[in-house]
Amino acid sequence: MTSTSARSGRPTVVLVHGAFADSSSWNGVVERLTAAGVAVKAVPNPLRGIDEDAAYVASALQQTPGPVLAVGHSYGGAVITNAASRVDNVVGLVYVAAFAPEDGETLMDIEGGSKDSVLNSALVPVQYPTASGTETEFLIDPAKFHDAFAADLTEKDATVMAATQRPASSLAFSTPTTNPAWKKFPSWAVVATGDRAAGTDALLRMAERAGATITRVDASHVVMVTQPQAVTDVIMQALDGVSR
């Protein structure tokens, strides 16, 4: 983290990754923000469900000194939607190919209404142990990963991403959102026009509903990997917007 951002009074950018991924998916964005003198950190997302993940991310946001611009990718958007309302230092939200659920809405509700998403047909259920028994989590079928999740990566890079993906609990998709933060904070949205995971139609519908400033980018669901400069540009616009 650099000191330039702190001296300028700009917020710290906190990046939250989505399902089937980890914080390394933000590497290209982190490099560019750091080069621009922006304070930035990427928070690991447990991927155990909306309630648990929002509590974890809210704690990380609250422990970040000064104002914070919360940025979420994919499922990470749902997490910041729930987490940012719980703290007092968030000043804005950026949704990167991300979910921005309404109060009482689940990601299953949203995906069920998408004509662009093929994600449900690509998911593979597996089990994991809990304190009280077992729970279901989902992976993307490696054979379908490239088409469904990262079509603008090379086959080689998509194969690596598929092999290193992190599964997400079914609770991430079935738990309803409460007190959505986009009703409280200004928001910006990167809508990937070739998104076959979240679904471009669903992304656009949520961004419009949230009143977000929308930027369309010709990319797959992993737009922050394949188009990091475009995503960085939107984050910088958001920083300018919340720093006035």
Secondary structure, DSSP 4 states (H G I P E B T S, - for coil): --SHHHHHTPPEEEEE--TT--GGGGHHHHHHHHHTT--EEEEPP--S-HHHHHHHHHHHHHTSSS-EEEEEETHHHHHHHHHGGG-S-EEEEEEES---PPTT--HHHHHHT-SS--GGGGEEEEEEEETTEEEEEEEE-HHHHHHHH-TTS-HHHHHHHHHT---EETHHHHSPP-S-GGGTS-EEEEEETT-TTTTHHHHHHHHHHTTPEEEEES--TTHHHH-HHHHHHHHHHHHHHH--
